[in-house]
Amino acid sequence: MLDITKIKAISLDLDDTLWPIWPTIERAEKVLHNWLTDNAPMAAALFSSPVALREIRDHIALTRAELRHDLSAIRRESIRLALYRAGENPMLAQSAFDVFFAERQRVEFYDDALHALEFLAQRFPLVSLSNGNADVERVGLGKYFRAAVSAREFGVGKPDPRIFHAAAGAVDAQCHQVLHVGDDATLDVLGALNSGMQAAWVNRADHLYPHDEQPHIVLSNLTELCELIRQREAS
């Protein structure tokens, strides 16, 4: 059971917790493809094949192990390899990635997300904790977060306990004082539990929980967490 009295800070996942990620990625990939069509048409043709695109990404992931926690670098180097294989100028990779990355930051929040962040930020220091490459400032959430910790910058991703420890430290808290909130049963819930945090599983689509170790609370949306805290304040 969730013990609200122990919470001194909250860490939050971003993708699929505050907004749905795949519509964002699909839109960003379309913008990238349009840019390549205008500036590197042979590479655009290569990127239009899902099989070829998957092969390029798999190749980068296998041959550039040092990039495994940096989704931005993997994306950029995949573009660079596509340009090279297509006989286009690999120097275009950064400009192409910039187009993709800008669109990737244009997210559409879940209906409950902004109200919940405002409520929670008034009561606890918040830290974002993500394996992805969303930027809380660029997506417009910087005012809610005291700190941001990402696998890209830290060099280790969830569910490794070390990145959870880093998130707690970023808001001057110990892990047992932090509630971690996220949608992924393995990366978020098990990672938080193994680091000593309380864990809230955001299960918006009514998935079955796959592990023996249980989260402290299951939420269908973030409003439910706010209501629990409000009830505790009123008691």
Beta strands, then each sheet from edge to edge (+ up, - down):
strand 1: 9-12
strand 2: 126-130
strand 3: 147-150
strand 4: 178-182
strand 5: 198-202
strand 6: 217-219
sheet 1: 3+ 2+ 1+ 4+ 5+ 6+
end
